Amino acid sequence: MDRDASGPRVVVGVDGSPSSYEALRWAVRYAGLVGATVDAIAVWELPGLYGWSAPAVDTDLDEEETRQRMHNELTEVLGADASGSVRSQVVHGNAADVLLRAAEGAELLVVGGRGRGGFAAALLGSVSQHVSQHASCPVVIVRAQQQ
């Protein structure tokens, strides 16, 4: 990842969930207040990676699909003008590990309260809980707005 050492960075995890969209909006607003750069990170893993009967997977296609989805989501959530000011990266790996590495040296790590998976009654998602306990910088956990 190209990290600009001349100013503060805010790292935000984006996974397509409503709470990650709220986290993205929050990160952009905060970065605007402190003059920081926003690094939006999407993480992808191979489907069935840990299962016995994983289907044949074209990793280039999965990564390109994730990149395109990330671009579309940034534009939809922030608008075309604001999305252009966010540096985005799609990384293969474990979401918590990737976010922790990306947040090294950052001013702040911002994540949604709960991602796309998990139990509906859970107070925190596994990724947000893990990064809140292990990040080398402050962590902000943003919940999705109740409808």
N, CA, C and O atoms as a GROMACS GRO file, in nm:
protein
  588
    1MET      N    1   0.084  -0.117   0.000
    1MET     CA    2   0.000   0.000   0.000
    1MET      C    3   0.088   0.123   0.000
    1MET      O    4   0.188   0.129   0.073
    2ASP      N    5   0.054   0.221  -0.080
    2ASP     CA    6   0.127   0.346  -0.085
    2ASP      C    7   0.084   0.432   0.032
    2ASP      O    8  -0.028   0.484   0.035
    3ARG      N    9   0.173   0.447   0.130
    3ARG     CA   10   0.140   0.524   0.249
    3ARG      C   11   0.213   0.657   0.244
    3ARG      O   12   0.335   0.661   0.231
    4ASP      N   13   0.137   0.765   0.254
    4ASP     CA   14   0.194   0.898   0.252
    4ASP      C   15   0.239   0.933   0.393
    4ASP      O   16   0.157   0.949   0.483
    5ALA      N   17   0.369   0.944   0.413
    5ALA     CA   18   0.424   0.969   0.546
    5ALA      C   19   0.412   1.115   0.586
    5ALA      O   20   0.443   1.149   0.701
    6SER      N   21   0.369   1.203   0.498
    6SER     CA   22   0.366   1.345   0.528
    6SER      C   23   0.243   1.388   0.606
    6SER      O   24   0.237   1.504   0.649
    7GLY      N   25   0.147   1.303   0.626
    7GLY     CA   26   0.027   1.344   0.698
    7GLY      C   27  -0.042   1.226   0.762
    7GLY      O   28  -0.006   1.111   0.738
    8PRO      N   29  -0.141   1.255   0.844
    8PRO     CA   30  -0.213   1.147   0.913
    8PRO      C   31  -0.297   1.064   0.817
    8PRO      O   32  -0.345   1.113   0.715
    9ARG      N   33  -0.312   0.936   0.853
    9ARG     CA   34  -0.395   0.844   0.775
    9ARG      C   35  -0.505   0.790   0.863
    9ARG      O   36  -0.487   0.765   0.982
   10VAL      N   37  -0.621   0.771   0.801
   10VAL     CA   38  -0.734   0.702   0.864
   10VAL      C   39  -0.762   0.580   0.777
   10VAL      O   40  -0.784   0.593   0.656
   11VAL      N   41  -0.761   0.463   0.839
   11VAL     CA   42  -0.789   0.338   0.768
   11VAL      C   43  -0.931   0.296   0.801
   11VAL      O   44  -0.972   0.300   0.917
   12VAL      N   45  -1.006   0.256   0.699
   12VAL     CA   46  -1.144   0.211   0.721
   12VAL      C   47  -1.166   0.080   0.646
   12VAL      O   48  -1.128   0.066   0.530
   13GLY      N   49  -1.229  -0.015   0.714
   13GLY     CA   50  -1.263  -0.143   0.653
   13GLY      C   51  -1.399  -0.134   0.588
   13GLY      O   52  -1.496  -0.088   0.649
   14VAL      N   53  -1.408  -0.180   0.463
   14VAL     CA   54  -1.534  -0.177   0.388
   14VAL      C   55  -1.565  -0.319   0.342
   14VAL      O   56  -1.485  -0.381   0.272
   15ASP      N   57  -1.683  -0.370   0.381
   15ASP     CA   58  -1.718  -0.508   0.344
   15ASP      C   59  -1.856  -0.521   0.280
   15ASP      O   60  -1.905  -0.633   0.262
   16GLY      N   61  -1.918  -0.408   0.246
   16GLY     CA   62  -2.049  -0.415   0.183
   16GLY      C   63  -2.165  -0.413   0.280
   16GLY      O   64  -2.280  -0.415   0.237
   17SER      N   65  -2.138  -0.410   0.409
   17SER     CA   66  -2.245  -0.408   0.509
   17SER      C   67  -2.287  -0.264   0.538
   17SER      O   68  -2.209  -0.171   0.516
   18PRO      N   69  -2.411  -0.246   0.586
   18PRO     CA   70  -2.454  -0.110   0.621
   18PRO      C   71  -2.364  -0.044   0.725
   18PRO      O   72  -2.339   0.077   0.716
   19SER      N   73  -2.315  -0.120   0.822
   19SER     CA   74  -2.229  -0.057   0.923
   19SER      C   75  -2.093  -0.018   0.865
   19SER      O   76  -2.032   0.078   0.911
   20SER      N   77  -2.044  -0.091   0.765
   20SER     CA   78  -1.917  -0.050   0.704
   20SER      C   79  -1.937   0.077   0.620
   20SER      O   80  -1.845   0.158   0.609
   21TYR      N   81  -2.055   0.095   0.562
   21TYR     CA   82  -2.083   0.219   0.489
   21TYR      C   83  -2.089   0.338   0.586
   21TYR      O   84  -2.040   0.447   0.554
   22GLU      N   85  -2.148   0.317   0.703
   22GLU     CA   86  -2.150   0.422   0.804
   22GLU      C   87  -2.008   0.452   0.850
   22GLU      O   88  -1.972   0.568   0.870
   23ALA      N   89  -1.926   0.346   0.866
   23ALA     CA   90  -1.787   0.365   0.906
   23ALA      C   91  -1.712   0.445   0.800
   23ALA      O   92  -1.631   0.532   0.834
   24LEU      N   93  -1.736   0.417   0.674
   24LEU     CA   94  -1.673   0.490   0.564
   24LEU      C   95  -1.711   0.638   0.569
   24LEU      O   96  -1.624   0.725   0.557
   25ARG      N   97  -1.839   0.666   0.585
   25ARG     CA   98  -1.884   0.806   0.593
   25ARG      C   99  -1.819   0.876   0.713
   25ARG      O  100  -1.773   0.990   0.702
   26TRP      N  101  -1.816   0.808   0.826
   26TRP     CA  102  -1.758   0.864   0.948
   26TRP      C  103  -1.610   0.894   0.926
   26TRP      O  104  -1.562   1.001   0.963
   27ALA      N  105  -1.538   0.799   0.867
   27ALA     CA  106  -1.394   0.814   0.843
   27ALA      C  107  -1.366   0.934   0.753
   27ALA      O  108  -1.273   1.010   0.778
   28VAL      N  109  -1.446   0.951   0.648
   28VAL     CA  110  -1.426   1.063   0.556
   28VAL      C  111  -1.452   1.196   0.627
   28VAL      O  112  -1.377   1.292   0.608
   29ARG      N  113  -1.559   1.202   0.708
   29ARG     CA  114  -1.588   1.326   0.782
   29ARG      C  115  -1.474   1.358   0.879
   29ARG      O  116  -1.427   1.472   0.885
   30TYR      N  117  -1.429   1.258   0.954
   30TYR     CA  118  -1.322   1.278   1.050
   30TYR      C  119  -1.193   1.321   0.980
   30TYR      O  120  -1.127   1.415   1.023
   31ALA      N  121  -1.159   1.253   0.872
   31ALA     CA  122  -1.037   1.286   0.798
   31ALA      C  123  -1.042   1.430   0.749
   31ALA      O  124  -0.940   1.499   0.748
   32GLY      N  125  -1.158   1.476   0.708
   32GLY     CA  126  -1.173   1.614   0.664
   32GLY      C  127  -1.146   1.713   0.777
   32GLY      O  128  -1.093   1.822   0.752
   33LEU      N  129  -1.180   1.677   0.898
   33LEU     CA  130  -1.159   1.765   1.013
   33LEU      C  131  -1.012   1.774   1.053
   33LEU      O  132  -0.966   1.880   1.097
   34VAL      N  133  -0.939   1.664   1.037
   34VAL     CA  134  -0.800   1.661   1.084
   34VAL      C  135  -0.699   1.665   0.969
   34VAL      O  136  -0.578   1.658   0.993
   35GLY      N  137  -0.747   1.676   0.846
   35GLY     CA  138  -0.657   1.682   0.732
   35GLY      C  139  -0.587   1.551   0.702
   35GLY      O  140  -0.471   1.549   0.660
   36ALA      N  141  -0.657   1.441   0.724
   36ALA     CA  142  -0.599   1.308   0.703
   36ALA      C  143  -0.640   1.252   0.567
   36ALA      O  144  -0.736   1.297   0.505
   37THR      N  145  -0.565   1.153   0.524
   37THR     CA  146  -0.596   1.075   0.406
   37THR      C  147  -0.674   0.952   0.449
   37THR      O  148  -0.645   0.894   0.554
   38VAL      N  149  -0.774   0.912   0.370
   38VAL     CA  150  -0.852   0.792   0.401
   38VAL      C  151  -0.807   0.678   0.312
   38VAL      O  152  -0.804   0.689   0.189
   39ASP      N  153  -0.772   0.566   0.376
   39ASP     CA  154  -0.742   0.442   0.306
   39ASP      C  155  -0.856   0.346   0.333
   39ASP      O  156  -0.870   0.296   0.444
   40ALA      N  157  -0.937   0.319   0.230
   40ALA     CA  158  -1.047   0.223   0.242
   40ALA      C  159  -0.997   0.087   0.198
   40ALA      O  160  -0.943   0.072   0.089
   41ILE      N  161  -1.015  -0.012   0.284
   41ILE     CA  162  -0.962  -0.145   0.260
   41ILE      C  163  -1.076  -0.245   0.249
   41ILE      O  164  -1.160  -0.254   0.338
   42ALA      N  165  -1.079  -0.320   0.140
   42ALA     CA  166  -1.172  -0.432   0.126
   42ALA      C  167  -1.088  -0.559   0.123
   42ALA      O  168  -0.984  -0.564   0.058
   43VAL      N  169  -1.134  -0.660   0.192
   43VAL     CA  170  -1.059  -0.786   0.202
   43VAL      C  171  -1.142  -0.896   0.140
   43VAL      O  172  -1.263  -0.904   0.162
   44TRP      N  173  -1.077  -0.981   0.063
   44TRP     CA  174  -1.148  -1.094   0.004
   44TRP      C  175  -1.072  -1.222   0.035
   44TRP      O  176  -0.950  -1.223   0.046
   45GLU      N  177  -1.148  -1.329   0.049
   45GLU     CA  178  -1.092  -1.462   0.071
   45GLU      C  179  -1.152  -1.556  -0.031
   45GLU      O  180  -1.260  -1.531  -0.083
   46LEU      N  181  -1.082  -1.663  -0.058
   46LEU     CA  182  -1.134  -1.763  -0.151
   46LEU      C  183  -1.252  -1.835  -0.089
   46LEU      O  184  -1.245  -1.875   0.027
   47PRO      N  185  -1.362  -1.852  -0.162
   47PRO     CA  186  -1.475  -1.928  -0.108
   47PRO      C  187  -1.434  -2.073  -0.087
   47PRO      O  188  -1.365  -2.132  -0.170
   48GLY      N  189  -1.477  -2.129   0.024
   48GLY     CA  190  -1.448  -2.268   0.052
   48GLY      C  191  -1.303  -2.297   0.085
   48GLY      O  192  -1.259  -2.411   0.080
   49LEU      N  193  -1.228  -2.192   0.120
   49LEU     CA  194  -1.086  -2.209   0.147
   49LEU      C  195  -1.059  -2.314   0.254
   49LEU      O  196  -0.961  -2.388   0.246
   50TYR      N  197  -1.145  -2.319   0.353
   50TYR     CA  198  -1.120  -2.411   0.463
   50TYR      C  199  -1.207  -2.536   0.456
   50TYR      O  200  -1.204  -2.619   0.547
   51GLY      N  201  -1.285  -2.550   0.350
   51GLY     CA  202  -1.374  -2.665   0.337
   51GLY      C  203  -1.308  -2.777   0.258
   51GLY      O  204  -1.204  -2.758   0.195
   52TRP      N  205  -1.370  -2.893   0.264
   52TRP     CA  206  -1.318  -3.009   0.193
   52TRP      C  207  -1.349  -3.004   0.044
   52TRP      O  208  -1.272  -3.054  -0.038
   53SER      N  209  -1.461  -2.946   0.010
   53SER     CA  210  -1.504  -2.953  -0.130
   53SER      C  211  -1.512  -2.814  -0.192
   53SER      O  212  -1.619  -2.771  -0.236
   54ALA      N  213  -1.402  -2.745  -0.195
   54ALA     CA  214  -1.400  -2.611  -0.252
   54ALA      C  215  -1.418  -2.619  -0.403
   54ALA      O  216  -1.357  -2.704  -0.468
   55PRO      N  217  -1.500  -2.531  -0.459
   55PRO     CA  218  -1.517  -2.529  -0.605
   55PRO      C  219  -1.392  -2.472  -0.672
   55PRO      O  220  -1.311  -2.407  -0.607
   56ALA      N  221  -1.379  -2.496  -0.801
   56ALA     CA  222  -1.270  -2.435  -0.876
   56ALA      C  223  -1.292  -2.284  -0.877
   56ALA      O  224  -1.403  -2.238  -0.902
   57VAL      N  225  -1.188  -2.210  -0.851
   57VAL     CA  226  -1.200  -2.065  -0.836
   57VAL      C  227  -1.097  -1.996  -0.925
   57VAL      O  228  -0.981  -2.036  -0.930
   58ASP      N  229  -1.142  -1.894  -0.995
   58ASP     CA  230  -1.052  -1.809  -1.072
   58ASP      C  231  -1.018  -1.689  -0.983
   58ASP      O  232  -1.096  -1.595  -0.973
   59THR      N  233  -0.900  -1.692  -0.918
   59THR     CA  234  -0.866  -1.588  -0.822
   59THR      C  235  -0.856  -1.451  -0.886
   59THR      O  236  -0.888  -1.351  -0.822
   60ASP      N  237  -0.811  -1.442  -1.011
   60ASP     CA  238  -0.804  -1.312  -1.079
   60ASP      C  239  -0.943  -1.253  -1.096
   60ASP      O  240  -0.962  -1.133  -1.077
   61LEU      N  241  -1.039  -1.337  -1.132
   61LEU     CA  242  -1.176  -1.291  -1.149
   61LEU      C  243  -1.236  -1.246  -1.016
   61LEU      O  244  -1.301  -1.141  -1.010
   62ASP      N  245  -1.214  -1.322  -0.910
   62ASP     CA  246  -1.266  -1.285  -0.779
   62ASP      C  247  -1.207  -1.153  -0.731
   62ASP      O  248  -1.279  -1.068  -0.677
   63GLU      N  249  -1.078  -1.134  -0.751
   63GLU     CA  250  -1.014  -1.010  -0.709
   63GLU      C  251  -1.065  -0.892  -0.792
   63GLU      O  252  -1.094  -0.786  -0.737
   64GLU      N  253  -1.076  -0.910  -0.924
   64GLU     CA  254  -1.126  -0.802  -1.010
   64GLU      C  255  -1.270  -0.768  -0.976
   64GLU      O  256  -1.308  -0.651  -0.975
   65GLU      N  257  -1.352  -0.870  -0.950
   65GLU     CA  258  -1.491  -0.847  -0.911
   65GLU      C  259  -1.497  -0.768  -0.780
   65GLU      O  260  -1.581  -0.678  -0.767
   66THR      N  261  -1.411  -0.799  -0.686
   66THR     CA  262  -1.408  -0.727  -0.558
   66THR      C  263  -1.364  -0.583  -0.580
   66THR      O  264  -1.420  -0.492  -0.519
   67ARG      N  265  -1.264  -0.562  -0.666
   67ARG     CA  266  -1.219  -0.425  -0.695
   67ARG      C  267  -1.331  -0.342  -0.757
   67ARG      O  268  -1.352  -0.226  -0.720
   68GLN      N  269  -1.403  -0.401  -0.852
   68GLN     CA  270  -1.511  -0.328  -0.917
   68GLN      C  271  -1.624  -0.298  -0.818
   68GLN      O  272  -1.680  -0.188  -0.819
   69ARG      N  273  -1.656  -0.395  -0.734
   69ARG     CA  274  -1.759  -0.374  -0.633
   69ARG      C  275  -1.717  -0.262  -0.536
   69ARG      O  276  -1.799  -0.178  -0.499
   70MET      N  277  -1.590  -0.262  -0.498
   70MET     CA  278  -1.538  -0.159  -0.407
   70MET      C  279  -1.552  -0.021  -0.471
   70MET      O  280  -1.599   0.072  -0.406
   71HIS      N  281  -1.511  -0.008  -0.597
   71HIS     CA  282  -1.523   0.119  -0.667
   71HIS      C  283  -1.669   0.165  -0.670
   71HIS      O  284  -1.699   0.281  -0.641
   72ASN      N  285  -1.760   0.075  -0.706
   72ASN     CA  286  -1.902   0.109  -0.713
   72ASN      C  287  -1.957   0.150  -0.577
   72ASN      O  288  -2.034   0.245  -0.566
   73GLU      N  289  -1.917   0.077  -0.472
   73GLU     CA  290  -1.966   0.108  -0.337
   73GLU      C  291  -1.915   0.244  -0.290
   73GLU      O  292  -1.991   0.320  -0.231
   74LEU      N  293  -1.789   0.274  -0.314
   74LEU     CA  294  -1.736   0.404  -0.274
   74LEU      C  295  -1.813   0.517  -0.342
   74LEU      O  296  -1.848   0.616  -0.278
   75THR      N  297  -1.838   0.501  -0.472
   75THR     CA  298  -1.911   0.604  -0.546
   75THR      C  299  -2.055   0.616  -0.496
   75THR      O  300  -2.107   0.726  -0.481
   76GLU      N  301  -2.120   0.502  -0.471
   76GLU     CA  302  -2.258   0.504  -0.424
   76GLU      C  303  -2.271   0.564  -0.284
   76GLU      O  304  -2.362   0.642  -0.259
   77VAL      N  305  -2.181   0.528  -0.195
   77VAL     CA  306  -2.190   0.572  -0.055
   77VAL      C  307  -2.146   0.717  -0.039
   77VAL      O  308  -2.208   0.792   0.036
   78LEU      N  309  -2.040   0.758  -0.110
   78LEU     CA  310  -1.982   0.890  -0.088
   78LEU      C  311  -2.014   0.990  -0.198
   78LEU      O  312  -2.000   1.111  -0.177
   79GLY      N  313  -2.057   0.943  -0.314
   79GLY     CA  314  -2.073   1.030  -0.428
   79GLY      C  315  -1.944   1.033  -0.509
   79GLY      O  316  -1.837   1.002  -0.456
   80ALA      N  317  -1.954   1.068  -0.634
   80ALA     CA  318  -1.839   1.060  -0.725
   80ALA      C  319  -1.725   1.152  -0.681
   80ALA      O  320  -1.608   1.112  -0.688
   81ASP      N  321  -1.756   1.273  -0.636
   81ASP     CA  322  -1.651   1.367  -0.597
   81ASP      C  323  -1.575   1.319  -0.475
   81ASP      O  324  -1.452   1.314  -0.476
   82ALA      N  325  -1.646   1.284  -0.370
   82ALA     CA  326  -1.582   1.244  -0.245
   82ALA      C  327  -1.510   1.110  -0.259
   82ALA      O  328  -1.405   1.090  -0.198
   83SER      N  329  -1.564   1.019  -0.339
   83SER     CA  330  -1.501   0.888  -0.352
   83SER      C  331  -1.364   0.900  -0.417
   83SER      O  332  -1.277   0.816  -0.393
   84GLY      N  333  -1.344   1.002  -0.499
   84GLY     CA  334  -1.215   1.022  -0.564
   84GLY      C  335  -1.105   1.060  -0.467
   84GLY      O  336  -0.987   1.045  -0.499
   85SER      N  337  -1.140   1.110  -0.349
   85SER     CA  338  -1.040   1.150  -0.250
   85SER      C  339  -1.000   1.035  -0.159
   85SER      O  340  -0.910   1.051  -0.076
   86VAL      N  341  -1.065   0.922  -0.172
   86VAL     CA  342  -1.036   0.806  -0.088
   86VAL      C  343  -0.946   0.709  -0.164
   86VAL      O  344  -0.974   0.673  -0.278
   87ARG      N  345  -0.838   0.669  -0.099
   87ARG     CA  346  -0.751   0.567  -0.160
   87ARG      C  347  -0.809   0.431  -0.123
   87ARG      O  348  -0.832   0.402  -0.006
   88SER      N  349  -0.832   0.349  -0.224
   88SER     CA  350  -0.891   0.218  -0.196
   88SER      C  351  -0.792   0.108  -0.232
   88SER      O  352  -0.709   0.121  -0.321
   89GLN      N  353  -0.806  -0.001  -0.158
   89GLN     CA  354  -0.721  -0.116  -0.184
   89GLN      C  355  -0.801  -0.242  -0.155
   89GLN      O  356  -0.876  -0.248  -0.057
   90VAL      N  357  -0.785  -0.341  -0.241
   90VAL     CA  358  -0.845  -0.472  -0.222
   90VAL      C  359  -0.732  -0.569  -0.190
   90VAL      O  360  -0.635  -0.579  -0.265
   91VAL      N  361  -0.745  -0.639  -0.079
   91VAL     CA  362  -0.638  -0.725  -0.031
   91VAL      C  363  -0.693  -0.864  -0.005
   91VAL      O  364  -0.801  -0.880   0.052
   92HIS      N  365  -0.619  -0.965  -0.047
   92HIS     CA  366  -0.656  -1.104  -0.020
   92HIS      C  367  -0.603  -1.143   0.117
   92HIS      O  368  -0.486  -1.118   0.148
   93GLY      N  369  -0.687  -1.204   0.200
   93GLY     CA  370  -0.641  -1.251   0.330
   93GLY      C  371  -0.751  -1.251   0.433
   93GLY      O  372  -0.869  -1.238   0.400
   94ASN      N  373  -0.710  -1.265   0.558
   94ASN     CA  374  -0.801  -1.261   0.672
   94ASN      C  375  -0.831  -1.114   0.704
   94ASN      O  376  -0.738  -1.035   0.718
   95ALA      N  377  -0.958  -1.078   0.714
   95ALA     CA  378  -0.997  -0.938   0.729
   95ALA      C  379  -0.931  -0.870   0.849
   95ALA      O  380  -0.876  -0.761   0.836
   96ALA      N  381  -0.936  -0.933   0.964
   96ALA     CA  382  -0.879  -0.871   1.084
   96ALA      C  383  -0.728  -0.850   1.068
   96ALA      O  384  -0.677  -0.743   1.101
   97ASP      N  385  -0.659  -0.950   1.018
   97ASP     CA  386  -0.513  -0.939   1.001
   97ASP      C  387  -0.476  -0.831   0.900
   97ASP      O  388  -0.384  -0.753   0.923
   98VAL      N  389  -0.549  -0.826   0.789
   98VAL     CA  390  -0.521  -0.726   0.686
   98VAL      C  391  -0.544  -0.585   0.741
   98VAL      O  392  -0.462  -0.496   0.718
   99LEU      N  393  -0.654  -0.564   0.812
   99LEU     CA  394  -0.684  -0.432   0.867
   99LEU      C  395  -0.581  -0.391   0.972
   99LEU      O  396  -0.540  -0.275   0.976
  100LEU      N  397  -0.539  -0.484   1.056
  100LEU     CA  398  -0.437  -0.452   1.156
  100LEU      C  399  -0.306  -0.410   1.090
  100LEU      O  400  -0.242  -0.315   1.135
  101ARG      N  401  -0.265  -0.480   0.985
  101ARG     CA  402  -0.143  -0.443   0.914
  101ARG      C  403  -0.159  -0.306   0.846
  101ARG      O  404  -0.069  -0.223   0.851
  102ALA      N  405  -0.273  -0.285   0.783
  102ALA     CA  406  -0.297  -0.157   0.713
  102ALA      C  407  -0.298  -0.040   0.810
  102ALA      O  408  -0.262   0.072   0.773
  103ALA      N  409  -0.340  -0.063   0.934
  103ALA     CA  410  -0.353   0.044   1.033
  103ALA      C  411  -0.222   0.077   1.104
  103ALA      O  412  -0.217   0.170   1.184
  104GLU      N  413  -0.117   0.001   1.078
  104GLU     CA  414   0.012   0.032   1.142
  104GLU      C  415   0.056   0.172   1.101
  104GLU      O  416   0.068   0.201   0.982
  105GLY      N  417   0.081   0.256   1.196
  105GLY     CA  418   0.122   0.393   1.170
  105GLY      C  419   0.008   0.488   1.141
  105GLY      O  420   0.031   0.607   1.120
  106ALA      N  421  -0.116   0.438   1.138
  106ALA     CA  422  -0.232   0.524   1.111
  106ALA      C  423  -0.272   0.599   1.238
  106ALA      O  424  -0.242   0.557   1.349
  107GLU      N  425  -0.341   0.708   1.219
  107GLU     CA  426  -0.395   0.782   1.332
  107GLU      C  427  -0.515   0.709   1.391
  107GLU      O  428  -0.540   0.716   1.512
  108LEU      N  429  -0.589   0.638   1.305
  108LEU     CA  430  -0.715   0.579   1.348
  108LEU      C  431  -0.753   0.465   1.255
  108LEU      O  432  -0.725   0.469   1.135
  109LEU      N  433  -0.818   0.363   1.311
  109LEU     CA  434  -0.878   0.255   1.233
  109LEU      C  435  -1.028   0.260   1.258
  109LEU      O  436  -1.071   0.262   1.373
  110VAL      N  437  -1.106   0.262   1.153
  110VAL     CA  438  -1.251   0.272   1.164
  110VAL      C  439  -1.313   0.148   1.101
  110VAL      O  440  -1.282   0.113   0.987
  111VAL      N  441  -1.400   0.081   1.176
  111VAL     CA  442  -1.469  -0.038   1.127
  111VAL      C  443  -1.616  -0.029   1.163
  111VAL      O  444  -1.656   0.044   1.254
  112GLY      N  445  -1.696  -0.105   1.090
  112GLY     CA  446  -1.837  -0.116   1.122
  112GLY      C  447  -1.857  -0.206   1.243
  112GLY      O  448  -1.771  -0.289   1.274
  113GLY      N  449  -1.969  -0.189   1.309
  113GLY     CA  450  -1.997  -0.267   1.429
  113GLY      C  451  -2.023  -0.414   1.400
  113GLY      O  452  -1.996  -0.500   1.484
  114ARG      N  453  -2.074  -0.442   1.283
  114ARG     CA  454  -2.100  -0.581   1.248
  114ARG      C  455  -2.098  -0.592   1.097
  114ARG      O  456  -2.157  -0.510   1.027
  115GLY      N  457  -2.031  -0.695   1.048
  115GLY     CA  458  -2.018  -0.713   0.904
  115GLY      C  459  -2.134  -0.789   0.844
  115GLY      O  460  -2.244  -0.794   0.900
  116ARG      N  461  -2.109  -0.849   0.731
  116ARG     CA  462  -2.214  -0.919   0.656
  116ARG      C  463  -2.248  -1.053   0.716
  116ARG      O  464  -2.360  -1.102   0.697
  117GLY      N  465  -2.156  -1.115   0.787
  117GLY     CA  466  -2.182  -1.248   0.843
  117GLY      C  467  -2.221  -1.238   0.989
  117GLY      O  468  -2.249  -1.130   1.041
  118GLY      N  469  -2.222  -1.353   1.053
  118GLY     CA  470  -2.241  -1.354   1.197
  118GLY      C  471  -2.386  -1.364   1.238
  118GLY      O  472  -2.476  -1.381   1.156
  119PHE      N  473  -2.405  -1.353   1.367
  119PHE     CA  474  -2.538  -1.365   1.427
  119PHE      C  475  -2.601  -1.228   1.440
  119PHE      O  476  -2.535  -1.132   1.480
  120ALA      N  477  -2.727  -1.218   1.407
  120ALA     CA  478  -2.796  -1.090   1.410
  120ALA      C  479  -2.795  -1.028   1.550
  120ALA      O  480  -2.795  -0.905   1.561
  121ALA      N  481  -2.796  -1.107   1.654
  121ALA     CA  482  -2.802  -1.055   1.790
  121ALA      C  483  -2.665  -1.017   1.846
  121ALA      O  484  -2.657  -0.963   1.956
  122ALA      N  485  -2.558  -1.044   1.773
  122ALA     CA  486  -2.423  -1.014   1.822
  122ALA      C  487  -2.405  -0.863   1.836
  122ALA      O  488  -2.446  -0.786   1.748
  123LEU      N  489  -2.342  -0.823   1.946
  123LEU     CA  490  -2.317  -0.681   1.967
  123LEU      C  491  -2.205  -0.630   1.878
  123LEU      O  492  -2.211  -0.517   1.829
  124LEU      N  493  -2.102  -0.712   1.858
  124LEU     CA  494  -1.991  -0.677   1.771
  124LEU      C  495  -1.961  -0.792   1.678
  124LEU      O  496  -1.978  -0.908   1.714
  125GLY      N  497  -1.917  -0.759   1.559
  125GLY     CA  498  -1.872  -0.863   1.469
  125GLY      C  499  -1.734  -0.912   1.512
  125GLY      O  500  -1.665  -0.846   1.590
  126SER      N  501  -1.696  -1.028   1.463
  126SER     CA  502  -1.568  -1.085   1.504
  126SER      C  503  -1.450  -0.999   1.461
  126SER      O  504  -1.352  -0.988   1.534
  127VAL      N  505  -1.457  -0.938   1.343
  127VAL     CA  506  -1.347  -0.854   1.297
  127VAL      C  507  -1.336  -0.728   1.383
  127VAL      O  508  -1.227  -0.694   1.428
  128SER      N  509  -1.447  -0.660   1.407
  128SER     CA  510  -1.441  -0.537   1.487
  128SER      C  511  -1.395  -0.568   1.629
  128SER      O  512  -1.321  -0.489   1.689
  129GLN      N  513  -1.437  -0.679   1.683
  129GLN     CA  514  -1.393  -0.716   1.817
  129GLN      C  515  -1.243  -0.744   1.818
  129GLN      O  516  -1.172  -0.700   1.909
  130HIS      N  517  -1.194  -0.818   1.720
  130HIS     CA  518  -1.052  -0.853   1.715
  130HIS      C  519  -0.964  -0.730   1.698
  130HIS      O  520  -0.865  -0.714   1.769
  131VAL      N  521  -0.999  -0.642   1.604
  131VAL     CA  522  -0.913  -0.525   1.580
  131VAL      C  523  -0.918  -0.430   1.699
  131VAL      O  524  -0.819  -0.362   1.727
  132SER      N  525  -1.031  -0.422   1.768
  132SER     CA  526  -1.039  -0.333   1.884
  132SER      C  527  -0.945  -0.377   1.995
  132SER      O  528  -0.900  -0.296   2.076
  133GLN      N  529  -0.915  -0.504   1.999
  133GLN     CA  530  -0.827  -0.558   2.104
  133GLN      C  531  -0.680  -0.561   2.063
  133GLN      O  532  -0.593  -0.570   2.150
  134HIS      N  533  -0.649  -0.553   1.933
  134HIS     CA  534  -0.512  -0.575   1.889
  134HIS      C  535  -0.452  -0.462   1.806
  134HIS      O  536  -0.334  -0.471   1.770
  135ALA      N  537  -0.526  -0.359   1.774
  135ALA     CA  538  -0.474  -0.252   1.688
  135ALA      C  539  -0.367  -0.170   1.759
  135ALA      O  540  -0.370  -0.154   1.881
  136SER      N  541  -0.273  -0.120   1.682
  136SER     CA  542  -0.166  -0.036   1.737
  136SER      C  543  -0.206   0.112   1.740
  136SER      O  544  -0.126   0.197   1.778
  137CYS      N  545  -0.328   0.142   1.699
  137CYS     CA  546  -0.379   0.278   1.700
  137CYS      C  547  -0.521   0.275   1.757
  137CYS      O  548  -0.579   0.168   1.773
  138PRO      N  549  -0.578   0.392   1.788
  138PRO     CA  550  -0.717   0.393   1.835
  138PRO      C  551  -0.811   0.335   1.729
  138PRO      O  552  -0.786   0.346   1.609
  139VAL      N  553  -0.919   0.273   1.776
  139VAL     CA  554  -1.018   0.211   1.688
  139VAL      C  555  -1.154   0.274   1.716
  139VAL      O  556  -1.194   0.288   1.831
  140VAL      N  557  -1.223   0.312   1.610
  140VAL     CA  558  -1.361   0.360   1.620
  140VAL      C  559  -1.450   0.255   1.557
  140VAL      O  560  -1.428   0.214   1.443
  141ILE      N  561  -1.552   0.212   1.631
  141ILE     CA  562  -1.648   0.114   1.580
  141ILE      C  563  -1.779   0.186   1.558
  141ILE      O  564  -1.836   0.242   1.652
  142VAL      N  565  -1.827   0.186   1.436
  142VAL     CA  566  -1.947   0.260   1.397
  142VAL      C  567  -2.060   0.165   1.370
  142VAL      O  568  -2.046   0.069   1.294
  143ARG      N  569  -2.173   0.190   1.433
  143ARG     CA  570  -2.292   0.108   1.410
  143ARG      C  571  -2.371   0.164   1.294
  143ARG      O  572  -2.368   0.284   1.267
  144ALA      N  573  -2.443   0.076   1.226
  144ALA     CA  574  -2.533   0.121   1.120
  144ALA      C  575  -2.650   0.194   1.183
  144ALA      O  576  -2.693   0.160   1.293
  145GLN      N  577  -2.701   0.293   1.113
  145GLN     CA  578  -2.818   0.366   1.164
  145GLN      C  579  -2.937   0.272   1.164
  145GLN      O  580  -2.958   0.194   1.072
  146GLN      N  581  -3.016   0.283   1.270
  146GLN     CA  582  -3.139   0.203   1.278
  146GLN      C  583  -3.242   0.263   1.186
  146GLN      O  584  -3.258   0.385   1.179
  147GLN      N  585  -3.313   0.177   1.115
  147GLN     CA  586  -3.415   0.225   1.020
  147GLN      C  587  -3.551   0.216   1.080
  147GLN      O  588  -3.649   0.252   1.015
   0.00000   0.00000   0.00000
